[in-house]
Amino acid sequence: MAPSPDHPPGQRPVSPPDPERPPDGVRPPDPVTAPGSVTPGGPIRFARMAGSSIASRDAAVWVTDFLNAAYFRRPGADRDVDDLRLAFSILTTYWYRRQSPRRLRVTDLRAFHAAYGRRRFDTEGADRGLLTRQQLLDGAADLIGDWFPYAYADDARRGWGIAFPTVEERAAYDPGRRMAVARLGPLTAESAPPERQTWHTYPPVEMPSVEGVVAALSRPETWPDYASEIGRFTPLRAGGLAGQTFEIDVAGGTEAGFPVFVRGYVTITRLVTGEDPAGLREYFDELESGLARYGEDEPRAVPEGGEPVLGFDLTTHKGHFMGAGHNRLILYTYDGRPWVRAAGTWDPMPWHLERSYRVAGRTAQHAFWGEGGVPQLSMLHQVALRAA
């Protein structure tokens, strides 16, 4: 895809001194063993947001091992990000089809071992301990039902990261089932003085057509189809974009084959389209003004001569791995071509979040939103590929 003008590489967000940071020489409390008096939203809540909402802590080891076998421990040249999406779909579909709405537990390992154990010793298509795509599908047929491989391949029978045996069952799905096991705290929009906030834009990603990307983004149940190696959005409410809440699962350490998963929640709190020209113009004027006043050498969100098409805010909930703030996804056209980019506004991070972000989060966050142009890491590149 052709590069766009006036889009320099993203700048590293800078957090001003934070009064919540422990003094020099004072060791921060361990997130797992710290006393329960730590306020919600601090290290305790952050530790509790590890992994996926559908898996309990005692399932973390075998769930991660399954994802490693399906994707993360494969040699780089053998990785296909849709195999990772398939593995997540197997886990999610298995969870959904259980009679009980509880999370996956260590006791569920027995069923997965029965379906995949012997296949992981078959070295004809992959190294020992790994799983090929065909082995993933064959095992899912044993684990879930022989309809699964066909349903997963059928857009009409796949949604919310789940494969359904029939179109009718997909239509009857209630996203509240997953909301019930989520840890959804209150909304936490940024509240610090604007001059202390981080205002940042990520590089834009070219899309094949305005119509294609609008159709893709306007159906939240398809967002798991755009998951990348390092992140995925799963909707938790029925309906379209307005008011939709997403669980975000992100992974650090994927390049080394040792993924560490954490999740957060965001809700779309503002949505503007061409159906409200005044609202669309106001939204983008506010964004450009904020970037110009408070960003550090940030480019315009929409280059001069570009035309805004759509924008929405993704506001964090308490416990989000980036702290308090909101990200935006915007769609615009420039020189006759459509582009999507993310633009975020964040409060200074508390010490326990900034430490994690500095060590592992920053690179993944930027790659997820398109910096570096690596399709398997970027959700926006996956949208472009699916919308083509």
TAKAJO-V673103 format. One record per residue. NEAR is the number of other ideal C-beta (glycine too) atoms within 8 Angstrom. Layout:
near:NEAR
near:NEAR
//
This chain:
near:5
near:5
near:5
near:10
near:6
near:8
near:9
near:6
near:5
near:10
near:9
near:5
near:8
near:6
near:8
near:6
near:5
near:11
near:4
near:5
near:9
near:6
near:5
near:3
near:3
near:6
near:4
near:9
near:9
near:7
near:10
near:5
near:5
near:10
near:5
near:5
near:4
near:9
near:5
near:8
near:9
near:10
near:12
near:11
near:12
near:14
near:9
near:8
near:11
near:10
near:9
near:10
near:10
near:10
near:12
near:10
near:6
near:6
near:14
near:11
near:7
near:11
near:13
near:10
near:8
near:12
near:13
near:11
near:12
near:13
near:13
near:11
near:8
near:9
near:5
near:5
near:4
near:7
near:12
near:7
near:13
near:6
near:12
near:15
near:13
near:13
near:13
near:13
near:14
near:14
near:14
near:12
near:13
near:14
near:11
near:8
near:6
near:8
near:2
near:4
near:6
near:7
near:10
near:11
near:9
near:9
near:5
near:11
near:9
near:7
near:9
near:12
near:8
near:9
near:11
near:14
near:8
near:6
near:11
near:12
near:7
near:9
near:7
near:3
near:7
near:10
near:5
near:6
near:6
near:11
near:11
near:8
near:8
near:7
near:14
near:14
near:12
near:10
near:13
near:14
near:11
near:7
near:13
near:10
near:6
near:5
near:7
near:15
near:11
near:7
near:12
near:13
near:5
near:8
near:5
near:6
near:12
near:13
near:9
near:11
near:11
near:12
near:11
near:12
near:8
near:7
near:8
near:6
near:9
near:13
near:6
near:6
near:11
near:6
near:11
near:9
near:10
near:13
near:11
near:7
near:10
near:10
near:8
near:8
near:11
near:5
near:9
near:13
near:10
near:10
near:5
near:9
near:5
near:8
near:5
near:8
near:14
near:11
near:12
near:13
near:12
near:13
near:12
near:10
near:14
near:10
near:14
near:8
near:8
near:10
near:6
near:11
near:16
near:11
near:9
near:12
near:12
near:8
near:9
near:12
near:7
near:10
near:14
near:13
near:9
near:12
near:15
near:15
near:10
near:11
near:12
near:13
near:13
near:13
near:12
near:14
near:10
near:5
near:7
near:7
near:9
near:7
near:8
near:13
near:14
near:14
near:14
near:12
near:11
near:15
near:12
near:11
near:10
near:11
near:4
near:5
near:9
near:6
near:12
near:9
near:11
near:13
near:14
near:14
near:17
near:14
near:12
near:14
near:10
near:8
near:9
near:11
near:8
near:7
near:3
near:8
near:6
near:6
near:8
near:14
near:9
near:9
near:12
near:13
near:8
near:8
near:13
near:11
near:8
near:12
near:15
near:8
near:7
near:8
near:12
near:6
near:5
near:10
near:9
near:9
near:12
near:11
near:11
near:5
near:5
near:10
near:7
near:13
near:11
near:12
near:15
near:11
near:11
near:13
near:13
near:16
near:15
near:11
near:13
near:12
near:13
near:13
near:13
near:11
near:16
near:13
near:11
near:13
near:11
near:15
near:15
near:12
near:11
near:13
near:5
near:4
near:8
near:13
near:14
near:14
near:15
near:13
near:14
near:13
near:13
near:14
near:11
near:14
near:12
near:12
near:11
near:11
near:12
near:13
near:9
near:12
near:13
near:7
near:6
near:10
near:13
near:10
near:7
near:15
near:11
near:11
near:13
near:13
near:13
near:15
near:10
near:8
near:8
near:8
near:10
near:8
near:12
near:16
near:13
near:12
near:14
near:14
near:15
near:15
near:8
near:9
near:12
near:6
//
